[in-house]
Each structure stands twice: as C-alpha cells, then as structure tokens.
Amino acid sequence: MISNLYDKFVLPKLLDVCCSTKPINYQRNKIVPNAKGDILEVGIGSGLNIPYYDPKKINKIIGLDPSEELNEMAKENAAKSDINIDILIAGAEEIPLPSNSIDTVLITYTLCTIPNLADSLKEIKRVMKNDAEMIFCEHGIAPDLRIQNWQNKINPLWGKLFGGCNINRDIPKILVNSEFKIQTLEQMYLPSTPKIVGYNYWGLAKI
C-alpha cells in the first residue's frame, strides 16, 4: 500500500525534479534539437524534452511512457507547445507503432530504467526506418573503479527509490550488443552532479 502511494504520488514528482537540473537540461539542449521528421521519444516521462525540440524539423512526436502519472504531466507540457505530440501509455517492450515508421528515436535518461532492454531495443529497431537515427543521452557506469564500486553497492537501493533506475549500466556496450552502430559518442562527468549518477554518455546510433 505504501509502495503504491509512493509510486503514484511521490515518484513522478521526484523524477521530474531530479531530471530537470541545470546540467541535465544543458545536455538536453545539446541533443534534442537534432531530432527530425517523425519522432519517437522513448520514455518521454513528464515531457522535459519538449521545450528543446526544433519545430521546423518535426512532422510529429510520439511520446512513449508506461507511467500514467508521468503521461499526465507530459500532456500538460505538450499543451504548451505548438508541435504535434501524441502521448502513448506503453512500455518499449511492445511499441504500438508500425514497422519502419520512425525517422528519429530520442531516448534520454531512460535506458537506465527499462527492465527488459534486449526486447525493448529490438522493438525500437523494428519501428525505425532503415536510415533512421537514434539520438541518446544517458547516465551510466563511470570509468573510475572507485566510483564503479560505489555505483554497484548503491544500485539496489537506488532502484527501489527511483522507479527501477540503474546507475551502473554500460550504455555503449548495451547499444552495441543490440547491434546498433554508434556513429558518435561523447562522455563526461556532469558538473555539479554526484559522480555516482553524473557520468553521461550521449551521441548518435543507427541500425
């Protein structure tokens, strides 16, 4: 009962706050404007990426997220935008879209949380056109052994507090293992962010 109340009333607002810090929004501003065409945003959450899209490049945005509470927040943010945005309540394991229909997949701070990554990335590839791009920005495993050890120790508790978020996933390895071809990759510790959650990977991948 307490867990359900936490997930419904506390967690969505907590995630919204934690994912809208100045360093994270700076990352969003680097990558989101590059999305174009028919866009699938996997893990749209509360809609924090919406202000950073370039309307001139976009036909439509389909926002995917399994959380009803976050979907409602995303709809409020979408209503403030002039962009055509559809919000779908669904996980990435089964995406209710036709194959070969998406020009750009945008995924930010979401690969850390998806429980079944293999099936989800397979589905993402299915809906992407042959020349489609995946734009990603994620936090994950740090390069420093000492930080890695702390990430591994804290991860089980962190996941319980933050909706299944993992702070120790190797994002590039995950993409390569799912047969994505990484075109560009940058990585660094975000400033003013605890190192256990602040190591970011961002770039572009194709199928």
HELIX and SHEET records of a PDB file:
HELIX    1   1 ILE A    2  LEU A    5  1                                   4    
HELIX    2   2 TYR A    6  VAL A   10  3                                   5    
HELIX    3   3 LEU A   11  CYS A   18  1                                   8    
HELIX    4   4 LYS A   22  ILE A   31  1                                  10    
HELIX    5   5 VAL A   32  ASN A   34  5                                   3    
HELIX    6   6 ILE A   50  TYR A   52  5                                   3    
HELIX    7   7 PRO A   55  LYS A   57  5                                   3    
HELIX    8   8 GLU A   68  ALA A   79  1                                  12    
HELIX    9   9 LEU A  117  VAL A  127  1                                  11    
HELIX   10  10 LEU A  145  LEU A  161  1                                  17    
HELIX   11  11 ILE A  171  ASN A  177  1                                   7    
HELIX   12  12 LYS A  195  GLY A  198  1                                   4    
SHEET    1   A 7 ILE A  85  ILE A  89  0                                        
SHEET    2   A 7 ILE A  58  ASP A  65  1                                        
SHEET    3   A 7 GLY A  37  VAL A  42  1                                        
SHEET    4   A 7 ILE A 102  THR A 108  1                                        
SHEET    5   A 7 MET A 128  HIS A 139  1                                        
SHEET    6   A 7 TYR A 199  LYS A 206 -1                                        
SHEET    7   A 7 LYS A 181  TYR A 189 -1                                        
END                                                                             
